[in-house]
Amino acid sequence: MSFIEVLHLPTYPWDAWLNWAYRARVWAEAGTLIPFDSPETWVTGSGLASYNVAGHHYPLFVSLMAVSIALPAGDWNDSLVHLPTLLCGTALLLGCYGQCREFGISRRNALVGVYLLISIPLLAAHMSLAGQADIWMAGYVGLGLVCLLFAYVREDRRQLLLGLVMMLLALQVKREALIWLPLAVAVLGICWRPRLALAVFLSVLLLAILAGVSGITYVDIPGLGAVGVEGAMLRLPGIGVYRLSEFDLLDDYWDNFFVLGNWHLLWTLLAFTVIALPWLPCARTRTFLAAFYLSLASCLIVMFQFTSAGQWAEDWTAINRLPLQFLPLFVVAIMLIAQDFGAVTLRKPVVRDYIAPALGVVAMGLVLFCVVYLPGDGKASRPIFAQGSDMNIVVGAGSSNGQSSRVEEFANGVAIVSSGARLIDAGQYDLAKVTLSGNNRAEPAFFWRNGYSEQDLHSIWLPGPGEHWVDLSANSNWRDRVREFGVIFYADGGRSAQLESVELFSASTLLRAQKLVRDWRQPQYWTQSSLHFLRAGSSESAVSLPLLAAIILGAAFISHLLLRGNPVANPVLVLLALVVWLILDARWLENRVHQAMRTVDVQSLLSSRHLDTEGDRLAWTLVDGVKDKLALPPARILVMSEDPSMRFEMLRAKYHMLPAAAWVHEGDLATAPLRHMDQLLILRRHRAATDYLPLQADELLRRIENPGGQKATLIQDLPAAMLIDLPKNARVKRVFNE
C-alpha cells in the first residue's frame, strides 16, 4: 500500500516540501547544486543565493536522493522522486532479516521480526508519506547499532567496521547523527572498556564541576565554536543552540507510546525486555542493551526535559520521530531476548501456563466493565431522531431527496444544516449519532446552541463521511437547555455533502459498547501531522485499543513474573502477545485500506500536482493562474495574505511557484519587507464573513511607492489573489487598513 500511495501522492509532509524537496526541486530544475540562504538573510538582501529555505543548513543526502530520480527522468515529478524512500524501507526489512539470521535466529522467527518491523504504523506512515529523513536515519543509525551489537556479542570486526561506517554515513542524512555517533562510541566504550569509560566520565564530570566553580561554563574550540552553557543557552557545535528550560513530558510519552496508534505494542514489549535483562543468559547481549538503553534515556532526558528542544516533544513533532531512528535495533533486541528465553522454540503448555494470560484477560474485563457498564444507564426514556430531510439548510444551498439533506453550494466556504428551534434537556442525553455521506472530505462539525449569543454556540469536529458517535456528556458545554443542533459543512472543491440523520440517545451499556467498537474502527486519514503521531481510531474513545492491549499484556507478564520468579518463556503468554498484536494490526490494516482507497480516488497516478486539500487546491490554482507572469531569479517575490492565518496556503504557494524564488511574510502589509522585492503576490481571504469586501487593487497600489514616488503596477488581478510589480526600494506609504 505504501507503493500505491507514493506513486499517487505529491510531496506530502510539511518539512519535505518546505525544505528537503524544495532544495531538490531547485537543484533538479537548475541542473546543478546551487546554494541557499536562510529566509532571514535572504529577505534583507544581504545574502548571495537566489533562493531561501529554512533548512539551508540540512545535510544533502535526502535532497540528493530525489535529484537522482528527477535528473534521469528529465523533469520533476512530485511522486516519482520519492521512489528511493520505498527502496530504503525495503532495505530496512532485508537488513533486519539478515541480521536476525546472522544471530542464529531461524528463518521463520526472522520473518516474525520483519513482520513486527513493517507492521509498526509510524514506519508505514514514513514510507507512504515520503520525503523526510527519519526513515533513512532508521537505516543508517538503527541498522548501524544492530551491527555494533553483533560486533560486541560475537566479537566480529567486520560488523564493527560496518556499524561505524553506517553511523558515519548518518552524518550526511540528519544532524542528530552528531549525537548518536558519540552515543554509540560511548556504548562500545562501556561494553569493552568499562573502567576506562568510568574514568573518562568521572574526569569530564570533575572538570565540569571545577569549571563551574571557577565561573567557566563554556569554551571556544577553534574551528568548531563555543561548547557549553553561555548564559541560559546550551551551545553544541554543529548541532545547535538551545535555551535551558524544563518540561514535564511524562504524559506526552504515555500518550504517544501506549495510548495512540504509533507503535502497536512495541514499547510494552521493550519494557518487558528491560525487566528481563537481569535474567538474560547471554551476558554480552545484556551488557550492550543495558548500556544502550541507559545512554539513550539519559540523552533524551537531557535533550527534551531540560532544553528548549523539549518543545518538539511537547508538541509531538519529535517525540516519536527520534525513537523511530532506533527501530531496527529495538526489533532485533526483542527477537534476541525472545530467543534467549526460549520464546521462539515453544514447548507444549501445561495448566499453570494459562494462569498469567487469564489474569491479563481479567484485567481487560475490569477496564471494559469500568468504561462500559459502570456508568449505568441514562435517564431519558426515548431517543430523539432527526432525519436529514427534516432539517433545514440555513447557510448555503442544496436539496432533499426525502431522507437526507444534500449540500451543493457553500456561502464563503461554509454551509449549515440546522434542526431549527428545539428545546431539549441536555442532561437527559449523553450520546449523539451523526450519519453523513457524500464525497466532501472536509471535516464537518456537529454544533448546538444553549442560548442566543455567540458564546452559546458550541461544536465538535467530526472526521468526515460515515457514522460518528459523539460523547456529549464529556463536553462541559452540553448543558442546560439545547435550543438548536445541526452540522456545519465546509467546502471541498465543489464536492457535495449529505446529512443523513442526527440521533440523540440516553447512554446504555449496549450503546457504550457499540460506540467503543465504532471509535476503535473509525478511519484516520493522512494529515500534515501523520509523520509525528497517529491516532488509533477516534480521539473520543473511552479507552484506546492500543492501551487496552498494553493492559492485557502488561497484567499477564507481571503475573507470570510474580508466579514464576523469572521471565522464562510461557507458550500461552507468547500466543496471547501475538494474538493481541495481530488484532491491533488488523485495525491498522483496515485503516490503511480506507486510506489507500481514498488516495487512489482523489490523486492521479504520477501526475498529482497538489494535495487534495482545499487550502492547497487554492494555492495551486492561484499560482497556476499567474505562473507565466512570475519573475524568475534573480528577481525576488514576496508572498503574503490578507489573512495572516493562511500560513499553509502561503507556504504551499511558495513551493508551487518554483522556479520563481519567493519569501513568505506572515504579517500585514504595513510590516512587509518590500525594499528588496521585485514582485508581490497577495492571497485574498479564503473563508470570509458574508459582509467581507475584497481587497481592491487600485487602493493597494496607491499605498506602495519608492522614495522617488514611483508607484507599483498591477500585473494580474484574480478572485483569489493579485500579482503586483514593485518599484525598486518599494515601501508602504501608510498603514494598510484592513
C-alpha positions in Angstrom: 0.0 0.0 0.0 2.9 2.3 0.6 3.9 1.8 -3.0 0.5 2.8 -4.2 0.4 5.9 -2.1 3.9 7.1 -3.0 3.1 6.8 -6.7 -0.2 8.8 -6.3 0.6 11.4 -3.7 2.6 14.5 -4.4 5.3 15.5 -1.8 3.1 15.4 1.3 4.9 16.0 4.6 5.3 19.6 5.8 9.1 19.5 6.3 9.6 17.7 3.0 8.1 20.4 0.7 9.3 23.2 2.9 12.9 22.0 3.0 14.1 18.7 1.6 12.1 18.5 -1.6 12.2 22.3 -2.1 16.0 22.2 -2.3 15.9 19.1 -4.5 13.4 20.6 -6.9 15.6 23.8 -7.3 18.7 21.7 -7.9 16.9 19.4 -10.4 15.5 22.4 -12.4 18.8 24.3 -12.3 20.8 21.1 -13.2 23.4 22.0 -10.5 23.8 22.3 -6.7 23.2 25.9 -6.1 23.5 27.4 -2.5 20.6 28.6 -0.4 20.3 31.5 2.1 18.3 31.4 5.3 15.0 33.3 4.9 16.1 35.9 7.5 19.3 36.6 5.4 17.6 36.5 2.0 14.8 38.9 2.8 17.3 41.6 3.8 19.2 41.4 0.6 22.4 40.6 2.4 22.7 37.0 1.2 24.3 35.8 -2.1 21.9 33.0 -3.0 19.0 33.2 -5.4 16.7 31.0 -3.1 16.0 30.8 0.5 14.9 27.8 2.7 14.7 27.3 6.4 16.6 24.1 6.2 19.5 25.6 4.2 22.0 24.0 6.7 20.5 20.5 6.4 22.7 17.7 5.2 22.4 17.0 1.4 21.6 13.3 1.3 17.8 13.2 1.3 17.5 16.0 -1.3 20.1 14.3 -3.5 18.1 11.1 -3.5 15.2 13.0 -5.0 17.5 14.7 -7.5 18.9 11.3 -8.5 15.4 10.4 -9.8 14.5 13.8 -11.3 17.6 14.3 -13.4 17.4 11.0 -15.4 13.6 11.4 -15.7 14.2 14.8 -17.4 11.6 16.6 -15.3 10.5 17.0 -11.7 7.7 14.5 -10.8 6.4 15.2 -7.3 5.6 11.5 -6.8 8.3 9.6 -8.7 11.1 11.4 -6.9 10.2 9.6 -3.7 10.8 6.1 -5.0 14.2 5.9 -3.1 12.2 6.1 0.1 10.4 2.8 -0.8 13.8 1.3 -1.6 15.0 2.5 1.8 12.0 0.8 3.5 12.7 -2.4 1.6 16.4 -2.3 2.7 15.3 -1.9 6.3 13.3 -5.1 6.1 16.1 -7.0 4.4 18.7 -5.7 6.8 16.6 -6.7 9.8 16.0 -10.2 8.4 19.7 -10.6 7.5 20.9 -9.6 11.0 18.4 -11.9 12.7 19.7 -14.8 10.6 23.3 -13.8 11.5 22.4 -14.0 15.2 21.2 -17.6 14.6 17.5 -16.9 14.6 15.5 -19.3 12.4 14.0 -18.2 9.1 10.5 -18.4 10.5 11.3 -16.3 13.5 13.4 -13.8 11.4 10.3 -13.3 9.3 8.4 -12.7 12.5 10.9 -9.9 13.3 10.4 -8.5 9.8 6.7 -8.5 10.3 7.0 -6.7 13.7 9.1 -4.1 11.9 6.9 -3.5 8.9 3.7 -3.5 10.9 4.7 -0.6 13.1 2.2 2.1 11.9 4.7 5.0 12.2 7.2 3.3 9.9 4.4 2.7 7.4 3.5 6.3 7.5 7.1 7.4 6.8 7.2 5.0 3.8 3.8 6.2 2.4 4.3 9.9 3.1 7.8 10.0 1.7 10.2 12.9 1.7 11.7 13.2 5.1 14.9 12.0 6.6 13.8 9.9 9.6 13.3 6.6 7.7 16.8 6.9 6.3 18.2 7.5 9.8 16.4 4.3 10.8 18.5 2.6 8.2 21.9 4.1 9.0 21.6 4.6 12.7 19.2 1.7 13.6 20.9 -1.0 11.5 24.3 0.5 12.3 23.6 -0.1 16.0 22.5 -3.6 15.2 25.9 -4.2 13.6 27.6 -2.8 16.7 25.5 -5.1 18.9 26.6 -8.1 16.7 30.2 -6.9 16.8 30.3 -6.9 20.6 28.3 -10.1 21.2 30.2 -12.1 18.6 33.5 -10.2 18.6 33.1 -9.6 14.8 35.4 -6.9 13.5 33.6 -6.8 10.1 30.4 -5.9 11.8 32.2 -3.3 13.9 33.6 -1.6 10.8 30.2 -1.8 9.0 28.4 -0.4 12.1 30.8 2.5 12.4 30.7 3.3 8.7 26.9 3.4 8.8 26.9 5.7 11.8 29.3 8.0 10.0 27.1 8.0 6.8 24.2 9.1 9.0 26.0 12.4 9.4 25.1 13.1 5.8 21.4 12.4 6.4 20.5 14.4 9.5 22.3 16.4 12.2 21.0 14.2 15.0 23.8 11.8 13.9 26.2 14.2 15.7 24.6 13.0 18.9 24.0 9.3 18.0 27.6 8.7 16.8 29.2 9.7 20.2 26.4 7.8 22.0 27.3 4.6 20.0 31.0 5.1 20.8 30.2 5.6 24.4 28.1 2.4 24.5 31.0 0.5 22.9 33.4 2.0 25.5 31.1 1.0 28.4 31.0 -2.6 27.0 34.6 -3.2 26.0 36.4 -0.9 28.4 34.1 -0.2 31.4 36.8 1.0 33.7 38.2 3.4 31.1 34.7 4.6 30.3 34.0 5.2 34.0 37.3 7.1 34.4 36.6 9.3 31.4 33.1 10.0 32.7 34.3 10.9 36.1 37.1 13.1 34.7 34.7 15.0 32.5 32.3 15.4 35.4 35.1 16.6 37.6 36.3 19.1 35.0 32.8 20.4 34.6 32.4 20.9 38.3 35.8 22.7 38.6 34.9 24.9 35.6 31.6 25.7 37.1 33.1 26.7 40.4 35.7 28.8 38.5 32.9 30.5 36.6 33.9 28.9 33.3 30.7 27.4 31.7 31.8 27.2 28.1 34.9 27.1 25.9 35.7 28.2 22.4 37.1 25.3 20.3 38.9 26.6 17.1 37.1 25.5 14.0 34.0 24.4 16.0 32.9 27.3 18.1 31.6 27.5 21.6 30.6 24.4 23.6 29.0 24.6 27.0 26.5 26.8 28.7 26.6 30.5 28.0 24.0 32.5 29.9 20.9 30.5 29.6 21.9 28.9 26.3 23.4 25.4 25.8 25.8 25.5 22.8 26.6 22.3 20.9 28.9 22.7 17.9 27.3 21.5 14.7 24.1 20.7 16.5 22.6 24.0 17.6 21.9 26.4 20.4 19.2 25.6 22.9 17.8 27.6 25.7 17.9 25.9 29.1 14.3 25.1 30.0 12.3 22.5 31.9 9.4 20.4 30.6 7.1 17.9 32.1 6.7 15.2 29.4 5.6 12.1 31.2 2.0 12.5 29.9 3.3 13.1 26.4 5.4 9.9 26.5 2.5 7.9 27.9 0.1 9.1 25.2 2.4 8.5 22.3 3.9 5.2 23.4 0.9 3.5 24.8 -2.4 5.3 24.0 -2.0 6.4 20.4 -1.6 4.2 17.4 2.0 4.9 16.6 3.8 1.7 17.8 1.2 -1.1 18.4 2.8 -3.0 21.4 6.4 -2.1 20.7 7.0 -0.2 23.9 5.2 -2.7 26.1 7.5 -5.4 24.7 10.5 -3.3 25.1 9.5 -2.7 28.7 9.4 -6.5 29.2 12.9 -6.8 27.6 14.3 -4.2 30.1 12.7 -6.0 33.0 14.1 -9.4 31.7 17.7 -8.1 31.3 18.9 -9.3 34.7 17.9 -12.9 33.8 19.2 -12.8 30.3 21.6 -15.8 29.7 23.9 -14.0 27.3 25.9 -11.6 29.4 27.2 -9.6 26.4 23.8 -9.0 25.0 22.7 -7.9 28.4 25.6 -5.5 28.8 25.2 -3.9 25.4 21.4 -3.4 25.7 21.6 -2.1 29.2 24.3 0.4 28.3 22.4 1.5 25.2 19.0 1.9 27.0 20.6 3.9 29.8 22.7 6.1 27.4 19.7 6.8 25.1 17.3 7.5 28.0 19.9 9.9 29.6 20.4 11.6 26.2 16.7 12.1 25.6 16.1 13.3 29.2 18.7 16.0 28.9 17.6 17.0 25.4 13.9 17.1 26.0 13.5 17.7 29.7 16.0 20.4 30.2 16.4 22.4 27.0 14.1 24.2 24.6 14.2 21.1 22.3 11.6 19.8 24.7 9.1 21.9 22.9 9.4 19.5 19.9 8.5 16.7 22.3 5.7 18.6 23.9 4.0 19.4 20.6 4.7 15.8 19.5 6.7 16.7 16.4 9.8 14.8 17.6 8.7 12.6 20.5 8.1 9.7 18.1 10.4 10.5 15.2 13.6 10.3 17.2 12.8 6.8 18.6 11.9 5.7 15.1 15.6 6.1 14.1 16.4 3.2 16.5 13.5 0.9 15.5 15.6 -1.8 13.8 17.7 -2.2 17.0 14.5 -2.4 19.1 13.0 -5.1 17.0 16.2 -7.2 16.8 16.6 -6.8 20.6 13.1 -8.2 21.2 13.8 -11.2 18.9 17.2 -11.9 20.5 15.8 -11.8 24.1 12.8 -14.0 23.0 15.3 -16.5 21.5 17.4 -16.5 24.7 14.4 -17.2 26.9 13.1 -19.9 24.6 10.1 -18.0 23.4 10.8 -18.9 19.8 11.0 -22.7 20.4 7.8 -23.2 22.4 7.1 -26.3 24.5 3.7 -27.8 25.0 1.8 -25.7 27.5 0.9 -27.0 31.0 -2.0 -25.9 33.2 -0.1 -23.2 35.1 0.9 -21.6 31.8 -2.7 -20.4 31.4 -2.9 -18.6 34.7 -1.0 -15.4 33.8 -2.7 -14.9 30.4 -6.1 -15.5 32.2 -5.2 -12.7 34.6 -4.5 -10.4 31.7 -7.9 -11.1 30.2 -9.4 -10.4 33.6 -7.6 -7.0 33.7 -9.1 -6.3 30.3 -12.6 -7.2 31.6 -12.2 -4.9 34.5 -11.3 -2.0 32.3 -14.2 -2.6 30.0 -16.6 -3.0 33.0 -15.5 0.4 34.2 -15.9 2.2 30.9 -18.9 0.4 29.5 -21.1 -0.9 32.3 -20.2 1.0 35.5 -21.6 4.5 34.3 -25.0 2.9 34.3 -28.0 3.7 32.0 -29.1 7.2 31.2 -32.3 9.0 32.2 -34.3 9.6 29.1 -36.9 7.1 28.0 -36.7 7.6 24.3 -34.1 8.9 21.8 -34.5 12.0 19.6 -34.3 11.2 15.9 -33.9 13.9 13.3 -34.0 12.8 9.6 -31.7 14.8 7.4 -34.5 15.7 5.1 -36.4 17.2 8.0 -33.6 19.6 8.8 -33.0 23.0 7.1 -30.1 24.3 5.1 -29.9 27.7 6.6 -26.5 28.7 5.1 -25.6 27.6 1.6 -28.0 25.7 -0.7 -28.9 22.2 -1.7 -31.8 19.8 -1.9 -33.6 17.0 -0.1 -34.2 13.5 -1.5 -36.8 12.5 1.1 -34.2 11.1 3.5 -31.2 13.3 3.6 -30.2 16.9 3.1 -27.7 17.4 0.3 -25.5 20.5 0.4 -24.4 21.5 -3.0 -23.5 25.2 -2.6 -21.5 26.9 0.1 -21.5 30.6 1.3 -17.9 31.7 1.7 -16.9 28.1 2.1 -19.5 27.2 4.7 -22.9 25.5 4.8 -25.1 24.9 7.8 -27.8 22.3 8.2 -30.0 23.1 11.3 -32.7 21.3 13.3 -34.4 24.6 13.8 -35.8 25.8 17.1 -35.8 23.0 19.7 -36.0 22.7 23.5 -34.0 19.7 24.8 -32.9 19.0 28.3 -29.2 18.3 27.8 -28.9 16.3 31.0 -31.2 13.7 29.6 -29.0 12.8 26.6 -25.4 11.5 26.7 -24.6 10.4 23.1 -25.2 11.6 19.6 -25.0 9.6 16.4 -24.4 11.7 13.3 -24.6 9.9 10.0 -23.0 11.7 7.0 -22.4 10.8 3.4 -21.3 12.3 0.1 -17.8 12.8 -1.3 -17.0 16.0 0.6 -13.9 15.1 2.8 -13.5 18.4 4.6 -14.0 17.8 8.4 -17.6 19.0 9.4 -18.7 19.9 12.9 -21.7 18.9 15.0 -23.0 22.1 16.7 -25.6 23.1 19.2 -26.8 26.2 20.9 -27.9 26.6 24.5 -28.6 30.3 24.1 -28.8 33.0 21.6 -25.4 34.8 21.9 -22.1 33.9 20.1 -20.8 32.4 23.4 -23.7 29.9 23.4 -22.7 28.3 20.1 -20.6 25.2 20.6 -19.2 22.5 18.2 -17.3 19.2 18.0 -15.3 18.2 14.9 -16.3 15.1 13.0 -13.9 13.1 10.8 -16.0 13.3 7.6 -18.5 10.9 5.8 -19.6 8.0 7.9 -21.4 7.1 11.1 -20.0 9.0 14.1 -20.8 8.6 17.8 -20.2 11.7 19.9 -20.0 11.5 23.7 -21.9 14.7 24.6 -21.6 14.1 28.4 -17.8 14.6 28.1 -18.3 18.1 26.8 -18.9 20.7 29.5 -20.8 22.9 27.1 -23.5 20.3 26.6 -25.7 21.6 29.4 -28.9 23.4 30.3 -31.5 23.6 27.5 -30.3 23.0 24.0 -32.3 25.2 21.6 -30.8 24.1 18.2 -28.4 21.5 16.8 -27.1 20.6 13.4 -24.0 20.2 11.3 -21.6 22.7 9.8 -20.0 21.7 6.5 -17.0 23.2 4.7 -16.3 23.5 1.0 -14.1 20.8 -0.6 -13.5 21.8 -4.2 -17.1 21.6 -5.3 -17.8 18.2 -3.7 -21.2 17.8 -2.1 -22.0 16.7 1.5 -25.1 14.9 2.8 -26.6 14.8 6.3 -28.5 11.5 6.7 -29.6 11.8 10.3 -28.8 13.0 13.8 -29.9 10.9 16.8 -29.6 11.8 20.5 -29.5 8.9 23.0 -29.5 8.4 26.7 -26.5 6.2 27.1 -26.9 2.5 28.0 -24.3 -0.3 28.4 -25.1 -1.6 24.9 -24.8 1.8 23.3 -21.5 2.5 25.0 -20.1 -0.9 23.8 -21.3 -0.1 20.2 -19.7 3.4 20.4 -16.4 1.9 21.8 -16.1 -0.5 18.9 -17.0 2.2 16.4 -14.4 4.5 17.9 -11.7 1.8 17.6 -12.6 1.3 13.9 -13.0 4.9 12.9 -10.6 5.6 10.0 -8.0 8.2 10.5 -6.7 9.8 7.2 -3.4 11.3 6.5 -2.7 14.8 7.8 0.3 17.0 8.0 1.0 15.6 11.5 0.8 11.9 10.4 4.6 11.6 10.4 4.6 12.8 14.0 1.8 10.8 15.6 -1.1 8.6 14.5 -4.4 8.2 16.4 -5.8 4.7 16.9 -9.4 5.4 15.9 -11.4 8.2 17.4 -9.8 10.5 19.9 -13.1 10.4 21.9 -12.7 6.6 22.6 -13.3 5.8 26.3 -10.1 3.6 26.2 -7.9 3.3 23.2 -7.4 -0.2 21.7 -3.5 0.0 22.0 -3.8 1.0 25.7 -6.3 -1.9 26.3 -3.9 -4.3 24.6 -1.0 -3.0 26.7 -3.0 -3.5 29.9 -3.8 -7.1 28.9 -0.2 -8.0 28.1 1.2 -6.0 31.0 -1.0 -7.7 33.5 -0.3 -11.1 32.1 3.5 -10.5 32.1 3.7 -9.1 35.6 1.5 -12.1 36.8 3.8 -14.5 35.0 6.9 -12.9 36.6 5.4 -13.0 40.1 4.2 -16.6 39.7 7.4 -18.0 38.2 10.0 -15.6 39.6 11.8 -15.2 36.2 10.7 -14.4 32.6 11.2 -17.9 31.2 9.0 -18.3 28.1 5.4 -19.1 28.6 3.9 -20.5 25.4 0.4 -19.3 26.2 1.7 -15.8 27.0 3.6 -15.7 23.8 0.5 -16.7 21.9 -1.5 -14.0 23.7 1.0 -11.4 22.7 0.9 -12.5 19.1 -2.9 -12.5 19.0 -3.1 -9.1 20.6 -0.5 -7.7 18.1 -2.5 -9.2 15.2 -5.7 -7.5 16.4 -4.0 -4.2 16.6 -2.5 -4.7 13.2 -5.9 -5.8 11.7 -7.3 -2.4 12.9 -4.4 -0.6 11.3 -4.6 -2.6 8.0 -8.3 -1.7 7.8 -7.4 1.9 8.3 -4.7 1.7 5.6 -7.1 0.1 3.1 -9.5 3.0 3.7 -6.7 5.5 3.3 -5.3 3.9 0.1 -8.7 3.8 -1.5 -9.2 7.5 -0.8 -5.7 8.3 -2.2 -6.4 6.4 -5.4 -9.8 8.0 -5.6 -8.6 11.6 -5.3 -5.0 11.6 -6.6 -3.8 10.8 -10.1 -1.1 8.2 -10.7 2.3 10.0 -11.1 0.6 13.3 -12.1 -0.8 14.8 -8.9 0.2 18.5 -8.8 -1.2 19.4 -5.4 -2.5 17.9 -2.2 -6.2 17.0 -2.1 -7.0 19.7 0.4 -9.0 22.9 -0.1 -6.0 25.0 1.0 -3.5 23.5 -1.3 -6.0 23.4 -4.2 -6.4 27.2 -3.7 -2.6 27.7 -3.6 -2.1 25.7 -6.8 -4.9 27.4 -8.6 -3.8 30.9 -7.9 -0.2 30.2 -8.7 -1.1 28.4 -11.9 -3.1 31.5 -12.9 -0.1 33.8 -12.6 2.8 31.5 -13.2 3.7 32.7 -16.7 4.0 36.2 -15.2 6.2 35.4 -12.2 9.7 36.9 -12.5 12.5 34.3 -12.3 15.7 34.6 -10.3 17.5 36.8 -9.6 14.1 38.5 -9.1 12.5 38.2 -5.7 8.8 37.7 -4.9 7.1 38.3 -1.6 4.1 36.2 -0.8 1.5 37.3 1.8 -2.2 37.2 2.5 -4.9 39.5 3.7 -5.4 36.9 6.4 -2.1 36.1 8.1 -3.6 32.9 9.5 -3.5 31.4 5.9 0.1 30.2 6.6 -0.3 26.8 5.0 -1.6 28.4 1.7 1.2 30.9 1.6 3.9 28.3 2.2 2.4 26.0 -0.4 2.2 28.8 -2.9 6.0 29.3 -2.4 6.6 25.7 -3.3 4.2 25.8 -6.3 5.9 29.0 -7.6 9.2 27.3 -8.3 11.4 28.0 -10.2 10.4 31.5 -9.1 12.1 32.5 -5.8 9.8 33.7 -3.0 9.7 34.6 0.6 6.6 34.3 2.8 5.5 37.2 5.0 3.2 36.2 7.8 2.1 39.7 8.8 0.2 42.5 7.3 1.3 44.9 4.6 2.4 47.6 7.0 5.2 45.3 8.2 6.1 43.7 4.8 9.8 44.0 3.8 9.3 45.2 0.3 12.6 47.0 -0.2 14.5 44.1 -1.8 11.5 42.6 -3.5 10.5 42.7 -7.2 7.0 41.4 -7.1 4.2 41.0 -4.5 1.7 38.1 -4.5 -1.2 38.7 -2.2 -3.7 36.0 -1.4 -7.2 37.2 -0.6 -9.2 35.8 2.3 -10.4 32.3 1.6 -13.2 31.9 4.1 -14.6 35.3 5.0 -17.7 36.7 6.6 -20.7 37.5 4.4 -20.1 41.2 4.7 -16.4 40.8 3.5 -15.3 43.4 0.9 -12.4 42.1 -1.2 -9.2 44.0 -1.3 -9.2 46.4 -4.2 -6.1 46.6 -6.4 -6.2 50.3 -7.0 -6.4 51.0 -3.3 -3.4 48.8 -2.6 -1.4 50.3 -5.5 -1.8 53.8 -4.0 -0.2 52.6 -0.8 3.0 51.3 -2.3 5.8 53.5 -3.7 9.5 54.1 -3.6 11.4 57.2 -2.2 11.2 58.7 -5.7 7.4 58.5 -5.8 7.3 55.7 -8.3 4.2 53.5 -7.9 3.6 49.8 -8.0 1.8 48.4 -11.0 -0.8 45.7 -11.3 0.3 42.6 -13.3 -2.8 40.4 -12.7 -5.9 40.5 -10.6 -7.6 37.2 -9.8 -10.5 36.4 -7.5 -8.2 34.6 -5.1 -5.0 36.7 -5.5 -3.3 39.6 -7.2 0.2 39.9 -8.5 1.9 43.3 -8.3 5.2 44.6 -9.8 7.1 46.6 -7.3 9.3 49.6 -7.9 12.9 49.5 -6.7 13.3 50.1 -3.0 9.5 49.9 -2.5 7.9 50.8 0.8 4.4 51.1 2.3 3.2 54.7 2.1 0.9 54.4 5.1 -0.5 51.6 7.3 -2.7 49.1 5.5 -6.2 49.5 6.8 -8.0 46.1 6.8 
